Amino acid sequence: MELTPDLLKVIANGGISIIIFIIWFVTYKTQTKQYTETVERLFKQIEQDLKYKELLIGILTRLETKIDSRKHYDN
């Protein structure tokens, strides 16, 4: 098989396409992994935030109860 200029162009264009595809694929995989890690980190932060808010609700409820009981006691 003889390497004609037309055949060399096809090989070169195909090679460039493969290189571009490989770059895209690696970029896609990296971004997908980063996105997944970010989403997991955000879910952990949301869970921690919910636990903290539940704790605050408990504290505020106890304070409200104490304030209400003192109001009734003072009357």
Residue pairs with C-beta under 8 A, 6 or more apart in sequence:
none
